[in-house]
Amino acid sequence: EVQLVESGGGLVQAGGSLRLSCAASGFTFDDYDIAWFRQAPGKEREGVSCISSIDGSTYYADSVKGRFTISSDNAKNTVYLQMNSLKPEDTAVYYCAAGRGATMTTFIRLMTLAYDYWGQGTQVTVSS
């Protein structure tokens, strides 16, 4: 059974930090790109960051560049999202997702259609 389990969300003041974790199981982790998406109330789900299974390259949405860092521990089948300098507009449910690396392209890697498996999400709330 494929599972992606997010953890690490919570309530933090603006300017603070959180580290999200995504623990994967039930598929060949090394073959899949892992991405983080977020969805705020009343808004569409948007891609935040992803890490390539091919070469470890990382990608970020413009809104989080310089503040968020994605990393992977392949020995633990876990991907992390370190979020610094958090802003109230970062408030959302954060989801991790897995998509096959062999078919991933730059154009789609932060789009929901590129991903096959999804976690249940973890809430991040940033207070002003």
C-alpha positions as CSV (number, residue, x, y, z in Angstrom):
1,E,0.0,0.0,0.0
2,V,1.3,3.4,-1.0
3,Q,1.6,5.9,1.8
4,L,2.8,9.4,2.1
5,V,2.6,10.7,5.7
6,E,3.2,14.4,6.4
7,S,4.1,15.7,9.8
8,G,5.6,18.8,11.4
9,G,2.8,21.3,10.8
10,G,1.6,23.7,13.5
11,L,1.0,27.3,14.6
12,V,4.0,29.7,14.4
13,Q,4.4,33.4,14.5
14,A,5.4,35.4,11.4
15,G,9.2,35.2,11.0
16,G,9.3,31.8,12.6
17,S,10.3,28.4,11.2
18,L,8.9,24.9,10.8
19,R,10.2,21.7,9.2
20,L,7.7,19.4,7.5
21,S,8.5,15.8,6.9
22,C,7.0,13.4,4.3
23,A,7.6,9.7,5.1
24,A,7.0,7.5,2.0
25,S,6.3,3.8,1.7
26,G,4.8,1.2,-0.6
27,F,6.6,2.3,-3.8
28,T,10.2,2.5,-5.1
29,F,11.2,5.8,-3.5
30,D,14.3,6.3,-5.7
31,D,12.1,6.3,-8.9
32,Y,9.8,9.1,-7.8
33,D,10.2,12.9,-7.6
34,I,8.7,14.2,-4.4
35,A,6.9,17.6,-4.2
36,W,5.3,19.8,-1.7
37,F,2.0,21.5,-2.5
38,R,-0.2,23.8,-0.4
39,Q,-3.8,24.8,-0.4
40,A,-5.2,27.8,1.4
41,P,-9.0,28.1,2.1
42,G,-10.8,29.1,-1.1
43,K,-7.7,28.8,-3.2
44,E,-6.4,26.2,-5.7
45,R,-3.7,23.8,-4.7
46,E,-0.3,25.2,-5.7
47,G,3.1,23.7,-6.1
48,V,5.7,24.9,-3.6
49,S,8.8,22.8,-4.2
50,C,10.0,19.5,-5.6
51,I,13.2,17.4,-5.6
52,S,14.2,15.3,-8.6
53,S,14.8,11.6,-8.2
54,I,17.1,11.7,-11.2
55,D,19.8,14.1,-10.0
56,G,18.5,15.7,-6.8
57,S,17.8,19.0,-8.4
58,T,15.5,21.2,-6.4
59,Y,12.8,23.6,-7.6
60,Y,10.8,26.3,-5.9
61,A,7.8,28.5,-6.5
62,D,8.8,32.1,-6.7
63,S,6.8,32.9,-3.5
64,V,9.1,30.7,-1.4
65,K,12.5,31.0,-3.0
66,G,15.1,31.9,-0.5
67,R,12.9,31.0,2.4
68,F,12.1,27.3,1.9
69,T,14.5,24.4,1.4
70,I,13.6,20.9,0.3
71,S,15.8,17.9,1.0
72,S,15.7,14.2,0.9
73,D,17.0,11.4,3.0
74,N,16.8,8.4,0.7
75,A,17.9,6.0,3.4
76,K,14.8,6.9,5.4
77,N,12.5,7.4,2.4
78,T,11.7,10.8,3.8
79,V,11.6,14.3,2.2
80,Y,11.8,17.4,4.3
81,L,10.6,21.0,3.8
82,Q,12.4,23.5,5.9
83,M,10.4,26.7,6.0
84,N,12.0,29.9,7.4
85,S,10.9,33.5,7.6
86,L,7.3,32.3,7.5
87,K,4.6,34.8,6.5
88,P,0.9,34.8,7.2
89,E,0.3,34.1,3.5
90,D,2.1,30.8,3.9
91,T,-0.9,29.6,6.0
92,A,-2.3,26.5,4.2
93,V,-2.6,22.7,4.3
94,Y,0.7,21.3,3.0
95,Y,0.7,18.1,1.0
96,C,3.5,16.0,-0.2
97,A,3.1,14.1,-3.5
98,A,5.1,11.5,-5.5
99,G,5.4,11.4,-9.3
100,R,7.5,9.2,-11.5
101,G,10.9,10.9,-12.1
102,A,11.4,9.3,-15.6
103,T,8.4,11.3,-17.0
104,M,8.8,14.5,-15.1
105,T,9.6,17.7,-17.0
106,T,10.4,21.2,-15.9
107,F,7.1,22.5,-17.2
108,I,4.9,20.2,-15.1
109,R,6.9,19.5,-12.0
110,L,5.0,22.0,-9.8
111,M,1.7,21.0,-11.3
112,T,-0.7,18.6,-9.5
113,L,-1.3,16.5,-12.7
114,A,2.3,15.3,-12.6
115,Y,1.9,13.4,-9.3
116,D,0.3,10.0,-8.7
117,Y,0.3,9.7,-4.9
118,W,-0.7,12.2,-2.3
119,G,-0.5,12.4,1.5
120,Q,-3.3,13.6,3.7
121,G,-1.8,17.0,4.5
122,T,-0.6,18.9,7.5
123,Q,-1.9,22.3,8.6
124,V,0.5,25.2,8.8
125,T,-0.8,28.4,10.4
126,V,1.3,31.6,10.5
127,S,0.0,34.3,12.8
128,S,0.8,38.0,12.2
